[in-house]
Amino acid sequence: MSNQSIPDYYGYSPNGATLVIYVFGYGQISGNYNTCRLGDSGEGQPVKNNAASASNGECVATHRVYYNSGYQGISQAFSPTCGDYWPSENLIADLKNENASAKRT
């Protein structure tokens, strides 16, 4: 979940020298703690090619998860969900643990 488009979940280099890699973080989803709290089994693992489901907690934007970096290949859209409950939805079989980017639209 992010409030921006991410062209490559592997990471980016903000200064040309340091590589920042997107990882799963336990307890990092905001909202109602009891409904959004997920297990910590993937904590610290890279997001790229490791996600099996997704959730969209934004009220106004759709997020689309893509198979390839740069918003390419097979994709799946996650509609906006407002409030304290953000249900996760399984990625389709072609994207499960094969996800590289996400675009906010």
The first five atom37 places (N, CA, C, CB, O) and aatype in JSON, in Angstrom:
{
  "aatype": [12, 15, 2, 5, 15, 9, 14, 3, 18, 18, 7, 18, 15, 14, 2, 7, 0, 16, 10, 19, 9, 18, 19, 13, 7, 18, 7, 5, 9, 15, 7, 2, 18, 2, 16, 4, 1, 10, 7, 3, 15, 7, 6, 7, 5, 14, 19, 11, 2, 2, 0, 0, 15, 0, 15, 2, 7, 6, 4, 19, 0, 16, 8, 1, 19, 18, 18, 2, 15, 7, 18, 5, 7, 9, 15, 5, 0, 13, 15, 14, 16, 4, 7, 3, 18, 17, 14, 15, 6, 2, 10, 9, 0, 3, 10, 11, 2, 6, 2, 0, 15, 0, 11, 1, 16],
  "atom_mask": [
    [1, 1, 1, 1, 1],
    [1, 1, 1, 1, 1],
    [1, 1, 1, 1, 1],
    [1, 1, 1, 1, 1],
    [1, 1, 1, 1, 1],
    [1, 1, 1, 1, 1],
    [1, 1, 1, 1, 1],
    [1, 1, 1, 1, 1],
    [1, 1, 1, 1, 1],
    [1, 1, 1, 1, 1],
    [1, 1, 1, 0, 1],
    [1, 1, 1, 1, 1],
    [1, 1, 1, 1, 1],
    [1, 1, 1, 1, 1],
    [1, 1, 1, 1, 1],
    [1, 1, 1, 0, 1],
    [1, 1, 1, 1, 1],
    [1, 1, 1, 1, 1],
    [1, 1, 1, 1, 1],
    [1, 1, 1, 1, 1],
    [1, 1, 1, 1, 1],
    [1, 1, 1, 1, 1],
    [1, 1, 1, 1, 1],
    [1, 1, 1, 1, 1],
    [1, 1, 1, 0, 1],
    [1, 1, 1, 1, 1],
    [1, 1, 1, 0, 1],
    [1, 1, 1, 1, 1],
    [1, 1, 1, 1, 1],
    [1, 1, 1, 1, 1],
    [1, 1, 1, 0, 1],
    [1, 1, 1, 1, 1],
    [1, 1, 1, 1, 1],
    [1, 1, 1, 1, 1],
    [1, 1, 1, 1, 1],
    [1, 1, 1, 1, 1],
    [1, 1, 1, 1, 1],
    [1, 1, 1, 1, 1],
    [1, 1, 1, 0, 1],
    [1, 1, 1, 1, 1],
    [1, 1, 1, 1, 1],
    [1, 1, 1, 0, 1],
    [1, 1, 1, 1, 1],
    [1, 1, 1, 0, 1],
    [1, 1, 1, 1, 1],
    [1, 1, 1, 1, 1],
    [1, 1, 1, 1, 1],
    [1, 1, 1, 1, 1],
    [1, 1, 1, 1, 1],
    [1, 1, 1, 1, 1],
    [1, 1, 1, 1, 1],
    [1, 1, 1, 1, 1],
    [1, 1, 1, 1, 1],
    [1, 1, 1, 1, 1],
    [1, 1, 1, 1, 1],
    [1, 1, 1, 1, 1],
    [1, 1, 1, 0, 1],
    [1, 1, 1, 1, 1],
    [1, 1, 1, 1, 1],
    [1, 1, 1, 1, 1],
    [1, 1, 1, 1, 1],
    [1, 1, 1, 1, 1],
    [1, 1, 1, 1, 1],
    [1, 1, 1, 1, 1],
    [1, 1, 1, 1, 1],
    [1, 1, 1, 1, 1],
    [1, 1, 1, 1, 1],
    [1, 1, 1, 1, 1],
    [1, 1, 1, 1, 1],
    [1, 1, 1, 0, 1],
    [1, 1, 1, 1, 1],
    [1, 1, 1, 1, 1],
    [1, 1, 1, 0, 1],
    [1, 1, 1, 1, 1],
    [1, 1, 1, 1, 1],
    [1, 1, 1, 1, 1],
    [1, 1, 1, 1, 1],
    [1, 1, 1, 1, 1],
    [1, 1, 1, 1, 1],
    [1, 1, 1, 1, 1],
    [1, 1, 1, 1, 1],
    [1, 1, 1, 1, 1],
    [1, 1, 1, 0, 1],
    [1, 1, 1, 1, 1],
    [1, 1, 1, 1, 1],
    [1, 1, 1, 1, 1],
    [1, 1, 1, 1, 1],
    [1, 1, 1, 1, 1],
    [1, 1, 1, 1, 1],
    [1, 1, 1, 1, 1],
    [1, 1, 1, 1, 1],
    [1, 1, 1, 1, 1],
    [1, 1, 1, 1, 1],
    [1, 1, 1, 1, 1],
    [1, 1, 1, 1, 1],
    [1, 1, 1, 1, 1],
    [1, 1, 1, 1, 1],
    [1, 1, 1, 1, 1],
    [1, 1, 1, 1, 1],
    [1, 1, 1, 1, 1],
    [1, 1, 1, 1, 1],
    [1, 1, 1, 1, 1],
    [1, 1, 1, 1, 1],
    [1, 1, 1, 1, 1],
    [1, 1, 1, 1, 1]
  ],
  "atom_positions": [
    [[0.85, -1.17, 0.0], [0.0, 0.0, 0.0], [0.9, 1.24, 0.0], [-0.97, -0.01, 1.22], [1.87, 1.32, 0.75]],
    [[0.56, 2.18, -0.84], [1.34, 3.41, -0.93], [0.43, 4.52, -1.43], [2.57, 3.23, -1.86], [-0.6, 4.26, -2.03]],
    [[0.82, 5.75, -1.17], [0.04, 6.88, -1.68], [0.7, 7.47, -2.93], [-0.11, 7.97, -0.6], [0.48, 8.64, -3.27]],
    [[1.5, 6.65, -3.6], [2.15, 7.09, -4.83], [2.38, 5.89, -5.74], [3.49, 7.8, -4.52], [2.26, 4.74, -5.31]],
    [[2.71, 6.15, -7.0], [3.06, 5.08, -7.92], [4.48, 4.63, -7.63], [2.92, 5.54, -9.4], [5.34, 5.44, -7.27]],
    [[4.73, 3.33, -7.78], [6.06, 2.77, -7.53], [6.47, 1.99, -8.77], [6.07, 1.85, -6.24], [5.95, 0.9, -9.0]],
    [[7.4, 2.54, -9.58], [7.75, 1.9, -10.84], [8.55, 0.6, -10.7], [8.53, 2.84, -11.66], [8.58, -0.2, -11.63]],
    [[9.2, 0.39, -9.55], [9.96, -0.84, -9.34], [10.05, -1.13, -7.85], [11.37, -0.73, -9.98], [10.73, -0.4, -7.11]],
    [[9.37, -2.18, -7.41], [9.4, -2.53, -5.99], [10.79, -2.94, -5.52], [8.42, -3.65, -5.72], [11.04, -2.99, -4.31]],
    [[11.7, -3.24, -6.45], [13.04, -3.6, -6.01], [13.67, -2.44, -5.27], [13.92, -4.01, -7.21], [14.36, -2.63, -4.26]],
    [[13.44, -1.23, -5.77], [13.96, -0.07, -5.07], [14.33, 1.08, -5.99], [0.0, 0.0, 0.0], [14.06, 1.06, -7.2]],
    [[14.95, 2.07, -5.38], [15.39, 3.24, -6.12], [16.6, 3.83, -5.41], [14.24, 4.3, -6.25], [16.88, 3.49, -4.26]],
    [[17.3, 4.7, -6.1], [18.47, 5.35, -5.52], [18.24, 6.86, -5.51], [19.76, 4.99, -6.32], [18.35, 7.51, -6.55]],
    [[17.92, 7.43, -4.35], [17.61, 8.86, -4.29], [18.81, 9.75, -4.55], [17.03, 9.19, -2.95], [18.64, 10.9, -4.97]],
    [[20.0, 9.25, -4.32], [21.2, 10.08, -4.51], [22.21, 9.45, -5.47], [21.87, 10.33, -3.18], [23.32, 9.96, -5.61]],
    [[21.84, 8.38, -6.12], [22.73, 7.73, -7.07], [23.72, 6.77, -6.42], [0.0, 0.0, 0.0], [24.47, 6.1, -7.12]],
    [[23.73, 6.7, -5.1], [24.69, 5.84, -4.41], [24.02, 4.86, -3.45], [25.68, 6.69, -3.66], [24.49, 3.73, -3.3]],
    [[22.95, 5.28, -2.81], [22.27, 4.44, -1.83], [21.04, 3.81, -2.45], [21.89, 5.26, -0.58], [20.18, 4.5, -2.99]],
    [[20.95, 2.48, -2.37], [19.78, 1.79, -2.9], [18.77, 1.58, -1.79], [20.18, 0.44, -3.54], [19.09, 1.0, -0.75]],
    [[17.57, 2.06, -2.0], [16.48, 1.9, -1.04], [15.57, 0.8, -1.59], [15.69, 3.25, -0.81], [15.05, 0.92, -2.7]],
    [[15.37, -0.25, -0.8], [14.54, -1.37, -1.23], [13.24, -1.36, -0.43], [15.28, -2.72, -1.05], [13.26, -1.21, 0.79]],
    [[12.11, -1.52, -1.12], [10.81, -1.59, -0.46], [10.68, -2.93, 0.24], [9.65, -1.38, -1.48], [10.88, -3.97, -0.38]],
    [[10.35, -2.91, 1.53], [10.18, -4.14, 2.3], [8.86, -4.11, 3.05], [11.36, -4.34, 3.27], [8.29, -3.04, 3.29]],
    [[8.38, -5.29, 3.42], [7.18, -5.39, 4.25], [7.56, -4.97, 5.66], [6.59, -6.83, 4.24], [8.6, -5.36, 6.18]],
    [[6.7, -4.16, 6.29], [6.94, -3.73, 7.66], [5.76, -4.08, 8.54], [0.0, 0.0, 0.0], [4.63, -3.67, 8.25]],
    [[5.99, -4.83, 9.59], [4.93, -5.25, 10.51], [4.32, -4.04, 11.2], [5.48, -6.24, 11.56], [5.05, -3.2, 11.73]],
    [[3.01, -3.94, 11.19], [2.32, -2.87, 11.89], [2.39, -1.51, 11.21], [0.0, 0.0, 0.0], [2.14, -0.5, 11.86]],
    [[2.73, -1.46, 9.93], [2.88, -0.18, 9.24], [1.62, 0.29, 8.54], [3.98, -0.28, 8.25], [1.61, 1.39, 7.99]],
    [[0.56, -0.51, 8.55], [-0.69, -0.09, 7.92], [-1.46, 0.76, 8.92], [-1.53, -1.31, 7.46], [-1.67, 0.35, 10.05]],
    [[-1.87, 1.96, 8.5], [-2.63, 2.81, 9.41], [-4.1, 2.42, 9.37], [-2.46, 4.3, 9.04], [-4.51, 1.59, 8.56]],
    [[-4.88, 3.03, 10.23], [-6.29, 2.69, 10.32], [-6.56, 1.99, 11.63], [0.0, 0.0, 0.0], [-5.75, 2.06, 12.56]],
    [[-7.66, 1.32, 11.72], [-8.02, 0.62, 12.94], [-7.05, -0.54, 13.17], [-9.47, 0.11, 12.87], [-6.95, -1.43, 12.33]],
    [[-6.36, -0.54, 14.28], [-5.32, -1.53, 14.57], [-5.85, -2.97, 14.51], [-4.72, -1.27, 15.93], [-5.18, -3.86, 13.99]],
    [[-7.03, -3.19, 15.02], [-7.57, -4.54, 15.08], [-7.97, -5.1, 13.72], [-8.75, -4.57, 16.0], [-7.92, -6.31, 13.51]],
    [[-8.38, -4.25, 12.81], [-8.82, -4.75, 11.51], [-7.72, -4.71, 10.46], [-10.0, -3.95, 11.02], [-7.81, -5.43, 9.46]],
    [[-6.68, -3.9, 10.65], [-5.64, -3.76, 9.65], [-4.34, -4.47, 10.03], [-5.36, -2.31, 9.41], [-3.44, -4.59, 9.21]],
    [[-4.25, -4.94, 11.26], [-3.03, -5.58, 11.72], [-2.86, -6.92, 11.03], [-3.05, -5.75, 13.26], [-3.77, -7.76, 11.04]],
    [[-1.71, -7.12, 10.44], [-1.41, -8.37, 9.74], [-0.3, -9.1, 10.47], [-1.02, -8.1, 8.28], [0.4, -8.5, 11.28]],
    [[-0.12, -10.37, 10.19], [0.96, -11.14, 10.79], [2.31, -10.62, 10.37], [0.0, 0.0, 0.0], [2.43, -9.87, 9.4]],
    [[3.33, -11.02, 11.08], [4.68, -10.51, 10.81], [5.53, -11.5, 10.03], [5.37, -10.17, 12.1], [6.75, -11.36, 10.02]],
    [[4.93, -12.49, 9.38], [5.7, -13.54, 8.71], [6.55, -13.02, 7.56], [4.77, -14.6, 8.2], [7.57, -13.62, 7.24]],
    [[6.16, -11.92, 6.94], [6.94, -11.38, 5.82], [7.75, -10.15, 6.17], [0.0, 0.0, 0.0], [8.36, -9.54, 5.29]],
    [[7.78, -9.78, 7.44], [8.47, -8.56, 7.84], [9.92, -8.56, 7.4], [8.38, -8.38, 9.35], [10.65, -9.54, 7.6]],
    [[10.34, -7.46, 6.79], [11.71, -7.29, 6.36], [12.03, -7.9, 5.0], [0.0, 0.0, 0.0], [13.13, -7.72, 4.49]],
    [[11.09, -8.62, 4.41], [11.3, -9.21, 3.1], [11.0, -8.18, 2.02], [10.42, -10.48, 2.91], [10.11, -7.35, 2.2]],
    [[11.72, -8.22, 0.89], [11.42, -7.29, -0.2], [10.0, -7.48, -0.71], [12.42, -7.49, -1.35], [9.49, -8.61, -0.73]],
    [[9.35, -6.4, -1.12], [7.99, -6.48, -1.66], [8.01, -7.13, -3.04], [7.36, -5.08, -1.73], [7.12, -7.91, -3.38]],
    [[9.03, -6.8, -3.84], [9.06, -7.29, -5.22], [9.06, -8.82, -5.26], [10.3, -6.75, -5.96], [9.92, -9.48, -4.69]],
    [[8.06, -9.35, -5.95], [7.88, -10.78, -6.16], [7.67, -11.57, -4.88], [9.07, -11.33, -6.88], [7.98, -12.77, -4.84]],
    [[7.15, -10.93, -3.84], [6.87, -11.61, -2.58], [5.46, -11.41, -2.07], [7.83, -11.16, -1.55], [5.11, -12.0, -1.05]],
    [[4.64, -10.61, -2.72], [3.3, -10.33, -2.22], [2.28, -11.34, -2.77], [2.88, -8.9, -2.58], [2.35, -11.73, -3.93]],
    [[1.35, -11.73, -1.92], [0.29, -12.64, -2.33], [-1.07, -11.95, -2.32], [0.26, -13.86, -1.42], [-2.04, -12.45, -2.9]],
    [[-1.14, -10.77, -1.66], [-2.4, -10.03, -1.61], [-2.08, -8.55, -1.49], [-3.29, -10.51, -0.43], [-0.94, -8.16, -1.27]],
    [[-3.12, -7.73, -1.63], [-2.94, -6.28, -1.53], [-4.21, -5.66, -0.96], [-2.61, -5.65, -2.92], [-5.27, -6.29, -0.94]],
    [[-4.07, -4.43, -0.51], [-5.19, -3.68, 0.05], [-5.03, -2.23, -0.36], [-5.26, -3.83, 1.61], [-3.91, -1.73, -0.46]],
    [[-6.14, -1.55, -0.6], [-6.1, -0.15, -0.98], [-6.9, 0.65, 0.06], [-6.67, 0.07, -2.41], [-8.12, 0.54, 0.12]],
    [[-6.21, 1.44, 0.86], [-6.86, 2.23, 1.89], [-7.13, 3.67, 1.49], [0.0, 0.0, 0.0], [-7.57, 4.46, 2.32]],
    [[-6.88, 4.02, 0.24], [-7.15, 5.38, -0.22], [-8.62, 5.53, -0.59], [-6.26, 5.74, -1.42], [-9.26, 4.58, -1.03]],
    [[-9.14, 6.73, -0.4], [-10.55, 6.99, -0.69], [-10.8, 7.39, -2.14], [-11.07, 8.07, 0.22], [-11.92, 7.25, -2.63]],
    [[-9.79, 7.88, -2.83], [-10.03, 8.47, -4.14], [-9.24, 7.84, -5.28], [-9.73, 9.91, -4.1], [-9.53, 8.11, -6.44]],
    [[-8.25, 7.01, -5.0], [-7.4, 6.49, -6.06], [-7.44, 4.98, -6.15], [-5.97, 6.95, -5.85], [-7.49, 4.28, -5.13]],
    [[-7.41, 4.49, -7.36], [-7.27, 3.06, -7.61], [-5.79, 2.74, -7.69], [-8.01, 2.62, -8.92], [-5.01, 3.54, -8.22]],
    [[-5.39, 1.6, -7.18], [-4.0, 1.15, -7.31], [-4.0, -0.11, -8.15], [-3.34, 0.89, -5.9], [-4.8, -1.02, -7.92]],
    [[-3.11, -0.16, -9.13], [-3.01, -1.31, -10.02], [-1.63, -1.93, -9.84], [-3.25, -0.89, -11.51], [-0.61, -1.26, -9.98]],
    [[-1.6, -3.23, -9.52], [-0.36, -3.96, -9.33], [0.01, -4.62, -10.66], [-0.5, -5.03, -8.2], [-0.83, -5.21, -11.33]],
    [[1.3, -4.5, -11.04], [1.78, -5.02, -12.32], [2.8, -6.14, -12.13], [2.39, -3.89, -13.15], [3.53, -6.18, -11.14]],
    [[2.83, -7.03, -13.09], [3.77, -8.16, -13.11], [5.21, -7.69, -13.27], [3.41, -9.12, -14.24], [6.11, -8.19, -12.6]],
    [[5.43, -6.72, -14.15], [6.78, -6.23, -14.45], [7.01, -4.84, -13.87], [7.01, -6.2, -15.96], [6.06, -4.13, -13.54]],
    [[8.27, -4.47, -13.77], [8.63, -3.11, -13.39], [8.18, -2.16, -14.49], [10.16, -2.98, -13.15], [7.98, -2.57, -15.63]],
    [[8.01, -0.89, -14.15], [7.63, 0.11, -15.14], [6.19, 0.0, -15.59], [0.0, 0.0, 0.0], [5.84, 0.46, -16.68]],
    [[5.34, -0.6, -14.75], [3.9, -0.7, -15.02], [3.63, -1.48, -16.31], [3.28, 0.69, -15.12], [2.83, -1.05, -17.15]],
    [[4.28, -2.61, -16.47], [4.15, -3.42, -17.68], [3.63, -4.81, -17.33], [5.5, -3.52, -18.42], [3.82, -5.3, -16.21]],
    [[2.99, -5.44, -18.29], [2.54, -6.82, -18.15], [1.16, -6.94, -17.53], [0.0, 0.0, 0.0], [0.41, -5.96, -17.43]],
    [[0.83, -8.14, -17.12], [-0.45, -8.43, -16.51], [-0.62, -7.55, -15.28], [-0.57, -9.94, -16.13], [0.35, -7.27, -14.57]],
    [[-1.86, -7.12, -15.03], [-2.1, -6.25, -13.87], [-3.44, -6.57, -13.22], [-2.04, -4.77, -14.28], [-4.29, -7.25, -13.8]],
    [[-3.59, -6.05, -12.02], [-4.84, -6.2, -11.27], [-5.12, -4.91, -10.53], [-4.77, -7.4, -10.29], [-4.23, -4.37, -9.88]],
    [[-6.35, -4.41, -10.63], [-6.73, -3.16, -9.99], [-7.34, -3.41, -8.61], [-7.71, -2.38, -10.87], [-8.05, -4.39, -8.4]],
    [[-7.05, -2.49, -7.69], [-7.62, -2.51, -6.35], [-8.34, -1.18, -6.15], [-6.51, -2.74, -5.24], [-7.72, -0.12, -6.11]],
    [[-9.66, -1.26, -6.01], [-10.51, -0.06, -5.9], [-10.31, 0.65, -4.58], [-11.97, -0.44, -6.07], [-9.86, 0.04, -3.6]],
    [[-10.64, 1.94, -4.54], [-10.53, 2.7, -3.29], [-11.41, 2.11, -2.19], [-10.92, 4.16, -3.53], [-12.51, 1.61, -2.45]],
    [[-10.91, 2.17, -0.97], [-11.64, 1.71, 0.22], [-11.44, 2.72, 1.32], [-11.16, 0.28, 0.67], [-10.31, 2.93, 1.77]],
    [[-12.5, 3.36, 1.76], [-12.39, 4.36, 2.83], [-12.76, 3.76, 4.17], [-13.29, 5.56, 2.53], [-13.36, 2.7, 4.26]],
    [[-12.38, 4.46, 5.21], [-12.75, 4.05, 6.56], [-11.63, 3.32, 7.27], [0.0, 0.0, 0.0], [-10.47, 3.36, 6.85]],
    [[-11.98, 2.67, 8.35], [-11.0, 1.99, 9.19], [-10.77, 0.54, 8.79], [-11.44, 2.05, 10.62], [-9.87, -0.1, 9.33]],
    [[-11.55, 0.02, 7.87], [-11.4, -1.38, 7.48], [-10.98, -1.46, 6.03], [-12.7, -2.15, 7.72], [-11.73, -1.05, 5.14]],
    [[-9.8, -1.98, 5.79], [-9.25, -2.1, 4.44], [-9.03, -3.57, 4.12], [-7.92, -1.29, 4.29], [-7.94, -4.09, 4.37]],
    [[-10.03, -4.24, 3.59], [-9.87, -5.68, 3.34], [-8.81, -5.95, 2.28], [-11.2, -6.29, 2.91], [-8.72, -5.25, 1.28]],
    [[-8.02, -6.96, 2.52], [-7.04, -7.34, 1.51], [-7.71, -8.28, 0.53], [-5.8, -8.0, 2.16], [-8.69, -8.96, 0.85]],
    [[-7.16, -8.31, -0.66], [-7.68, -9.16, -1.72], [-6.5, -9.93, -2.29], [-8.43, -8.33, -2.83], [-5.43, -9.36, -2.52]],
    [[-6.7, -11.22, -2.52], [-5.62, -12.03, -3.09], [-5.28, -11.55, -4.49], [-6.01, -13.5, -3.11], [-6.16, -11.16, -5.26]],
    [[-4.01, -11.59, -4.81], [-3.58, -11.32, -6.17], [-3.99, -12.49, -7.05], [-2.05, -11.06, -6.25], [-4.04, -13.63, -6.58]],
    [[-4.28, -12.22, -8.31], [-4.61, -13.3, -9.24], [-3.39, -14.22, -9.36], [-5.02, -12.73, -10.65], [-2.27, -13.82, -9.04]],
    [[-3.61, -15.43, -9.82], [-2.55, -16.45, -9.86], [-1.3, -15.96, -10.61], [-3.07, -17.72, -10.53], [-0.19, -16.25, -10.19]],
    [[-1.48, -15.23, -11.7], [-0.33, -14.76, -12.49], [0.49, -13.71, -11.76], [-0.81, -14.2, -13.81], [1.66, -13.5, -12.1]],
    [[-0.08, -13.04, -10.75], [0.63, -11.99, -10.02], [1.09, -12.42, -8.63], [-0.25, -10.78, -9.9], [1.92, -11.75, -8.02]],
    [[0.58, -13.52, -8.14], [0.92, -13.97, -6.79], [2.42, -14.27, -6.7], [0.09, -15.22, -6.4], [2.93, -15.16, -7.38]],
    [[3.1, -13.51, -5.87], [4.56, -13.6, -5.7], [5.3, -13.29, -7.01], [4.94, -14.99, -5.21], [6.45, -13.71, -7.18]],
    [[4.67, -12.57, -7.9], [5.26, -12.12, -9.17], [4.8, -10.7, -9.44], [4.87, -13.08, -10.36], [4.19, -10.43, -10.47]],
    [[5.08, -9.79, -8.52], [4.62, -8.41, -8.63], [5.82, -7.48, -8.57], [3.6, -8.08, -7.49], [6.68, -7.62, -7.69]],
    [[5.89, -6.53, -9.48], [7.09, -5.7, -9.56], [6.84, -4.2, -9.47], [7.79, -5.99, -10.83], [7.77, -3.45, -9.18]],
    [[5.61, -3.75, -9.71], [5.33, -2.32, -9.65], [3.86, -2.09, -9.37], [5.74, -1.64, -10.97], [3.04, -3.0, -9.48]],
    [[3.53, -0.86, -8.99], [2.12, -0.5, -8.75], [1.91, 0.95, -9.14], [1.72, -0.73, -7.25], [2.75, 1.81, -8.86]],
    [[0.79, 1.22, -9.79], [0.5, 2.57, -10.25], [-0.78, 3.08, -9.61], [0.37, 2.59, -11.78], [-1.8, 2.39, -9.56]],
    [[-0.7, 4.3, -9.11], [-1.84, 4.98, -8.48], [-2.53, 5.79, -9.57], [-1.38, 5.9, -7.27], [-1.89, 6.6, -10.24]],
    [[-3.84, 5.58, -9.74], [-4.57, 6.32, -10.78], [-5.82, 6.94, -10.22], [-4.92, 5.4, -11.95], [-6.56, 7.6, -10.95]]
  ]
}
